[in-house]
Amino acid sequence: MKAGGNAMDAAIATQLALAVVYPGAGNLGGGGFTVARMGDGTNLTIDYREKAPGKAHRDMYLDAAGNAQLSLSQHGHLAAGVPGTVAGLFTCHKYAKLPFVTLIQPAIELAEKGFVLTDDEARSLNRSAESFAKHNTMMPAFVRSGGWKAGDTLIQKDLAGTLKRIRKKGQAGFYEGETARLIVEEMQRGRGIISAEDLKNYSAKERPPVVFDYKGYSIITMPLPSSGGVLLPQMMNMIAQQPVKKYGFHSVQAVQLMTEIERRAYADRAKYLGDVDFYKVPVQQLISEPYARERMKDYDPQKAGSSTATQAGMLPESEETTHFSVYDSAGNAVSVTTTLNGGYGSHTVVGRAGFLLNNEMDDFSVKPGVPNMYGAVGADANAIAAGKRMLSSMTPTIVLKNNKPYIITGTPGGTTITTSVFQTLVNLLEFDMSAEDAVNKPKFHHQWLPDEIAVEKDFPQSVRDQLQQMGYKIVQRGSIGRTELIVVWPNGKIEAIADKRGEDHAAGF
Ligand code: GLY
């Protein structure tokens, strides 16, 4: 931005840099969503979610006895969807100001000259070394004999070569020519199914944003295939009808209410949500206020609900993703969530091209009722079909106040993404919290199945105890999300908060 670019330039350059310095989730071989509110008042969303390859089919992960083979949907060549990120970056570039060659240059230098690993990064790579060895046909740069330690420099020459081909040929530098050839050769060595045709035919898609009102705020978020585009308005509609502010942050009543809201929304996710290009999803009904009212009719503030009793509403018919938020002086706000799915995706690196492939195929429902790596279940709406995009939880979101960007947020975290965004918004809009508290205070999560409330380690013990007495099953888990938040306060002060749960960073000038 100091070189004259806008927030979109910064978002593109950041994604490219993350593809080098954050191999766990930053990517060329994955996909993502960008939501933006441009200074001229335009709202836009760009969908560069991966697609199922042309040879994919509904039962591709079932063995002869019909059992789901999750090892195939989660790791190795067959787990990868057709990557969307590079097409997405070039679609985003329509809204940027600087030449793409300028934006990609820092990433090339980081790959070519290397970057210094932190202790966490070194440990994380070492933890995956065995799996890298198992799922690759050529040993990738991520494996070092004797292991990595803090202060080592990770150089990625093959990745630099791929980035240079993109610099020279644009989108075709990835989806055609040498990079495409290397991907197809990798597929042949590892019995994967992504073809040259799949790559050539991939395109990102600009979709009409989901824009909904919450007590006078205008909330802009990503439509399907982001489940957040349905779940966030649904949950905000349900909570708008309840006195959550009066209950107070982390009161038993507020946590129980929000749990029951999350339960109902995620039950609908499992049944109704999938790629709208392939499946008719009753979005307008799901996000309507009367439907939210109907869904909460059986809510009992005195006792734990149950996911057996609460099914989808009746209508007339080592998780890793990464998020960042950008805001500039021209009023452009950009919110980007991008992913390989699990940490290091499929763990398969394209030989001589140096980038990891996603394991996004696991975000499809590989068999009705069989949970994926996030424990999420699905049905027909999210069944595998050639060319279809798998359902996502990524929920990059922008809130407008008086028609101007107020909150820019999003998070990684698999199925906990939508509840983290929901809770961050409720923390700011209902509990009047500081930006820092809205991000860093302990979060909780309910996703219908499994029927349990997951809480972070520092979630208040007394609230846990009381919820347990009401009949809830409580499980403790690691971090819920790594929420990156910018708040533009009414006095013009801009606050950027990097989640304390990770090695995250906020900067401004
Ligand atoms: N793979 C994480 C998500 O898209 O929800």
Residues whose N, C-alpha, C, O or C-beta is under 5 A from the ligand:
A	BS01	LIG	T339 N341 L391 S392 S393 M394 G414
